[in-house]
Amino acid sequence: MEADTQRVSAASAGLTSLALRLTGNLVFSPLSIYAALALVAAGARGAALDELLALLGSTSRDDLAVLVRGALDDDSESGGPL
């Protein structure tokens, strides 16, 4: 689980770097962008899928699903915000 968290953090750092180059006045959630790109990857094929997986630090759609579930899991009984 720790390795998954580190991979998501590394991918988020890359997304943050990209966003900061776009504008100096921007507020966003790296986790939200990561989750949105993971959804795009779920429907992508070919080179687009390969590029998205590389950007998100994943090797396959299944691996990406595990990473997203782990990143969004809050371990509460209700499955919602704490």
C-alpha positions in Angstrom: 0.0 0.0 0.0 2.9 2.4 0.8 4.4 1.8 -2.6 1.0 2.6 -4.3 0.8 5.8 -2.3 4.3 6.8 -3.4 3.4 6.2 -7.0 0.3 8.3 -6.8 2.2 11.0 -5.0 4.9 11.0 -7.7 2.4 11.2 -10.5 0.6 14.0 -8.7 3.9 15.9 -8.4 4.3 15.6 -12.1 0.7 16.9 -12.7 1.4 19.8 -10.3 4.6 20.7 -12.2 2.6 20.7 -15.5 -0.2 22.9 -14.0 2.2 25.4 -12.6 3.8 25.9 -16.1 0.3 26.7 -17.4 -0.4 29.6 -15.1 0.9 31.1 -11.9 -2.5 31.6 -10.4 -4.2 28.2 -10.2 -5.9 26.1 -7.5 -6.7 22.4 -8.1 -6.7 19.1 -6.4 -3.9 16.8 -7.8 -5.9 13.8 -6.6 -9.0 15.0 -8.5 -7.0 15.4 -11.7 -5.4 12.0 -11.2 -8.8 10.4 -10.8 -10.2 12.2 -13.9 -7.3 11.1 -16.0 -7.7 7.5 -14.7 -11.3 7.6 -16.0 -10.1 8.9 -19.4 -7.5 6.0 -19.4 -10.3 3.5 -18.8 -11.7 4.3 -22.2 -8.4 5.0 -24.0 -6.7 2.6 -26.4 -3.3 2.3 -28.2 -0.8 5.1 -27.9 -3.2 7.3 -25.9 -3.6 4.6 -23.2 0.2 4.1 -23.1 0.8 7.8 -22.6 -1.9 8.1 -19.9 -0.6 5.1 -18.0 3.0 6.5 -18.2 1.8 9.9 -16.9 -0.2 8.3 -14.1 2.7 6.0 -13.1 0.9 2.8 -13.9 1.6 -0.3 -16.0 -2.0 -1.4 -16.9 -5.6 -0.4 -16.5 -5.9 -3.0 -13.7 -2.9 -1.6 -11.9 -4.3 1.9 -12.3 -7.7 0.8 -10.8 -5.9 -0.6 -7.7 -4.0 2.7 -7.3 -7.1 4.9 -7.6 -9.1 2.7 -5.2 -6.2 2.9 -2.7 -5.9 6.7 -3.1 -9.6 7.3 -2.6 -10.2 4.8 0.2 -10.7 6.5 3.5 -11.1 3.3 5.6 -14.3 4.5 7.1 -17.2 2.2 7.7 -19.5 4.3 5.6 -17.1 4.5 2.7 -17.5 8.3 2.7 -15.7 11.3 4.1 -14.5 11.0 7.7 
